[in-house]
Amino acid sequence: MNDVERWISWVRLGAVGFAVVEVGVFTERFPQGYERLAWALTGVFALGAVLLFVASRPGRNASPLLGAVALAFDTAVISCYALLFSYEYGSPTRWALIFPVVEAALRFGLRGGVIVPLFLLPTLVFLEWWRGDRFGPPDFSWDHVSFPFGILLLTGLIVGWLVARLRRETASATAQAVEAEQLRDRLGRRVDLLEAAGRCARALGSSLDLDEAFGAFIRELRGLVPFDRTAIVLADGGVAHVMATAGVASSDVFPPGSHRPIAGSLLDEVLRGETVYREDMGESRFYEEGELVRLGLHCRVVAPLLAGARAIGMISVVRKEPRSFTQEEVELLSLLGRFVATAVENIRAYDAERTTVEELRRLSALRADFVSLVSHELRSPMATVIGSARTLQQRWRELRPEQRESFLALIADETSRLATLVADVLDTSRIEAGTFSYTFADVDLAELLRDVVAAAQVGQDEVPLETSIADAVPPIR
């Protein structure tokens, strides 16, 4: 509106110059006393134009009152010129009334473009009457009233409609600009949320060691969403597994590694995929909230850990003050749940692979120990059989019959022992394959010990062996 007012002020100053040229140069004769009136009117016009120009200088807000005064001044001056020059039949001066009509349309839109022509209708009637009465013939003619009035009204309608449409377009463009600004701000906040969630997720994924990764995650999260306690809980088979905690009583209440049933807990609701904001846990709805309230914690935001469309657990952030989370923080935690889920899945997969590798290493060590043990067990009876056979081969004639029988019995026993060991190895293979069938029997430990000592004694002569067995040794099943 200031620009319109300033532009009209410049046009008004230009009109003063045009009035001076028209009165002083192009008008050849005036009725007696009219030239003086013309110059007086031009002086009033010039003075008013300068004052209005000063009033509309840049930096000052154009008020509707100033616009109405300026419009009234312009209308009065042009009407006076039209009245002054009405002594000339067919004078075009009254057509200058189109300027206040355009000015009104520019200032006040369609309403101004209609009201001012209606207001000028009595002026046109008076001008035509004054001309016919004072300077006729010809006498008063309605055609000199209706035609200018129609032109003024049509001009006001056209310009007023254009101005009204321009204002609507301007208002629409302004509203769109404001909306675009708001959208840009919202997008900026979304980008900030994504960056913040990404930093937390990268911190959690910075290491495959759970304690180290969770420590980095807590440091990043504390700078974004201050908290008094936080926890990451996973769901598995109806049981909530506390993966990591930090903050108030983190090692005493729901410590890492503890298990709780999902039924009746907030996790049961969060697994549906929605973030839950508990503004005040004074009225506990879930069994774990009572323990949190006893710790002085009252406000809680719990977001699901979403791996795709499936919720695998939750991240819980708790504060002491009720209603202390902002909407932006709730949105950040909701977004964070999606990023954290991926990092948690990676850590779980790594732990599973590490467990599998350690189990394979343990089994490999057990297999090596088993092979070593079997080799040792097979070597002992084989050495006894070989030693007994060579003794018989070399000293057959020197040995007494009972000694030869003893060596032969030893070879038979050790051969049976070898067969038993081989059968045990085969049983081990069947155990690993899952096809082994068990049988149980009573074992006489005293007799077993005597047989072992007898086998060792026959195989060598240098070290004497003795057996000392209690009288009552119960059988072992």
FENHULIN-V84887 format. One record per pair of residues at least 4 apart in sequence whose ideal C-beta (glycine too) atoms are under 6 Angstrom apart, sorted by sequence separation. I is the first residue (numbers start at 1). J is the second residue. If there is no record, write none. Layout:
((I & J) (I & J))
This chain:
((20 & 24) (21 & 25) (22 & 26) (23 & 27) (30 & 34) (62 & 66) (104 & 108) (108 & 112) (129 & 133) (130 & 134) (131 & 135) (132 & 136) (142 & 146) (143 & 147) (156 & 160) (210 & 214) (217 & 221) (221 & 225) (246 & 250) (249 & 253) (251 & 255) (254 & 258) (266 & 270) (325 & 329) (332 & 336) (336 & 340) (340 & 344) (378 & 382) (383 & 387) (391 & 395) (392 & 396) (395 & 399) (399 & 403) (30 & 35) (107 & 112) (207 & 212) (235 & 240) (236 & 241) (245 & 250) (262 & 267) (284 & 289) (292 & 297) (306 & 311) (307 & 312) (319 & 324) (325 & 330) (399 & 404) (430 & 435) (431 & 436) (85 & 91) (207 & 213) (262 & 268) (270 & 276) (284 & 290) (430 & 436) (105 & 112) (132 & 139) (233 & 240) (234 & 241) (304 & 311) (305 & 312) (85 & 93) (104 & 112) (105 & 113) (132 & 140) (281 & 289) (305 & 313) (457 & 465) (204 & 213) (233 & 242) (234 & 243) (427 & 436) (456 & 465) (206 & 216) (304 & 314) (55 & 66) (82 & 93) (129 & 140) (232 & 243) (245 & 256) (81 & 93) (82 & 94) (104 & 116) (128 & 140) (232 & 244) (242 & 254) (244 & 256) (281 & 293) (302 & 314) (303 & 315) (453 & 465) (203 & 216) (204 & 217) (203 & 217) (231 & 245) (242 & 256) (302 & 316) (453 & 467) (23 & 38) (101 & 116) (392 & 407) (100 & 116) (101 & 117) (128 & 144) (230 & 246) (242 & 258) (301 & 317) (317 & 333) (128 & 145) (200 & 217) (203 & 220) (230 & 247) (281 & 298) (450 & 467) (52 & 70) (78 & 96) (229 & 247) (241 & 259) (280 & 298) (300 & 318) (23 & 42) (78 & 97) (228 & 247) (229 & 248) (388 & 407) (125 & 145) (200 & 220) (228 & 248) (239 & 259) (240 & 260) (266 & 286) (299 & 319) (124 & 145) (199 & 220) (200 & 221) (265 & 286) (297 & 318) (240 & 262) (278 & 300) (315 & 337) (388 & 410) (19 & 42) (97 & 120) (264 & 287) (265 & 288) (297 & 320) (299 & 322) (388 & 411) (446 & 469) (124 & 148) (238 & 262) (277 & 301) (296 & 320) (298 & 322) (301 & 325) (48 & 73) (75 & 100) (124 & 149) (299 & 324) (315 & 340) (74 & 100) (276 & 302) (385 & 411) (235 & 262) (240 & 267) (446 & 473) (121 & 149) (196 & 224) (218 & 246) (275 & 303) (445 & 473) (16 & 45) (301 & 330) (312 & 341) (385 & 414) (16 & 46) (214 & 244) (303 & 333) (384 & 414) (273 & 304) (303 & 334) (306 & 337) (444 & 475) (445 & 476) (45 & 77) (71 & 103) (270 & 302) (301 & 333) (305 & 337) (306 & 338) (16 & 49) (71 & 104) (94 & 127) (304 & 337) (381 & 414) (442 & 475) (443 & 476) (270 & 304) (303 & 337) (307 & 341) (117 & 152) (305 & 340) (306 & 341) (442 & 477) (13 & 49) (117 & 153) (235 & 271) (266 & 302) (305 & 341) (381 & 417) (12 & 49) (381 & 418) (440 & 477) (253 & 291) (273 & 311) (307 & 345) (41 & 80) (117 & 156) (67 & 107) (271 & 311) (86 & 127) (114 & 156) (280 & 322) (9 & 52) (113 & 156) (378 & 421) (9 & 53) (79 & 123) (83 & 127) (86 & 130) (113 & 157) (270 & 314) (279 & 323) (377 & 421) (82 & 127) (86 & 131) (38 & 84) (113 & 159) (249 & 295) (9 & 56) (37 & 84) (113 & 160) (248 & 295) (267 & 314) (87 & 135) (410 & 458) (6 & 56) (110 & 160) (5 & 56) (101 & 152) (105 & 156) (109 & 160) (110 & 161) (374 & 425) (277 & 330) (98 & 152) (101 & 155) (105 & 159) (109 & 163) (110 & 164) (101 & 156) (105 & 160) (109 & 164) (31 & 87) (5 & 62) (98 & 155) (102 & 159) (106 & 163) (105 & 163) (275 & 334) (2 & 62) (1 & 62) (384 & 455) (387 & 459) (384 & 459) (235 & 313) (234 & 313) (233 & 313) (233 & 314) (232 & 315) (231 & 316) (230 & 317) (229 & 318) (227 & 317) (228 & 318) (228 & 319) (227 & 319) (228 & 320) (8 & 103) (4 & 106) (225 & 329) (196 & 332) (200 & 336) (204 & 340) (210 & 347) (197 & 335) (201 & 339) (205 & 343) (193 & 332) (197 & 336) (204 & 343) (193 & 335) (197 & 339) (201 & 343) (208 & 350))
